[in-house]
Amino acid sequence: QVQLVESGGESVQAGGSLGLSCAASGRTFSGYTMAWFRQAPGKEREFVAGINWWGSTTYYADSVKGRFTIARDNAKNTVYLQMNSLKPEDTGVYYCAARTLSIATMSGQYNYWGQGTQVTVSS
């Protein structure tokens, strides 16, 4: 079991930047692939970014590529999402997720989830 707690969500103006954190506890954090998903009101949860257990491989949704950066610090049991050039369509609840296999883009493929943190981007 691994427990995930997100933080850092807030309201920001379009074009601004925001950094999210996800702190993990429980089993060995470094053994997990980590990902960020988001869910806007009335929409399905969608993949944003993923990072493998060592941090050597990352993968991004096309909608955030070049603007968002995922990173991890295994010594601190934390994964990060740096979001730049934010757009109103980036608004949603951002979730941290973990799985033991390689990066996947479907939410059903992840075993562990945080409670989410709200990001609101105003125009």
N, C-alpha and C positions, 0 to 999 in steps of 0.2 A: 504494500500500500504506500502511496505517496500522497501527501496533502499539499495543495497549491493555494496560494493566496496572492491575488493581484493587487496592485496599488498604482497610483499615479494618474488615474483618470480625472479629467476636469473639463471645464468649458474653455474654449480657445477660439480666437478669430481665424478665419480662413487665411492661409499663408503662414500661419504660425507653426510652432514645433511643440512636441510633447514627448515625454519619455515614460514608458510603463515598465513596471517591474513585476516579477512573479517569483515569490519565495517558496521554495519547496522544503518539505520536511518528511521524514519517514525513511523509506528505503534509499539506497544509494542513488543520489541524484544523477551522478555521471553516467549511470546505466540507461538513462532514458533519452529518447528523442523528444524534443520539446517543440511546441507550436503555439502560435497565436491564431485565434479565430475571432470573428466579430459577428454581431447580429444586430441589424437595424430593425426598428419597429415594423411588424408585419412581413418581415423577410426571413428567409432561412439563414441559419448560421453558416458563415462562409470562411474558408481558409484565408489567412493573411500571410503568414510566414512560418517556416519551420527550420529547425537546426538539429543536426545530428548530435550524438552523445559527446563527441570530442570537440564539436564546434568547427570542424573542417569543411562541412557541407551545409549550405543554406539554400532555401528555395522560397520564392515569393510569388504571390498572386500577381498577375499582370497589372492589376489596378493600383498596386503599391510599389511596383518595381522602380527603383531609382529614387524613391522618396522615403521608404521605411528601411530600417536595418535591424535585424535580429542578432542578438549576441548572448553568450552565456558565460558565467563564471562558476565553474564547478566547485571551486574552493569556498564560494559563498552560497552555493545551492540556489542560484538565482539566474533567471533568464530575463532578458531585457528586450524592449521594442522601442527603438527611437523612431519617431514619426516627424518628418519634416514636410514643408509645403502642404500642410493639411488642407483638405477640401471639405465642404459641407457633406458630401457623400461618404466621408470617412466616419461620420457620426454613427454611434452604436455602442453596445456593450461589448467590451473586449474580454475574451476568455483565454486563459492559459490552459494548455492541455499537454498530456504526457502519454507516451506509449513506449514499449520496449523494442519495437521493430523500427525499420527505417522511416524516413519522412513520408507522411501520407497527407492527402488533401481532403479526405472525407471525415467529417466529425465522428461518424460511427466507428472509425478505426482507432480512436483514442480511448484509453481506459480511464484516465483520471482527468478531472476538471476542477478549475477554481470556480469561485462564485461570481466572477466578472467585475469589471470596473467600467463606469460610464465615461465615454468620450463624446463631447458635443462640440461640433465645429460650426460656428455661425458665420454667415456671409456678410 
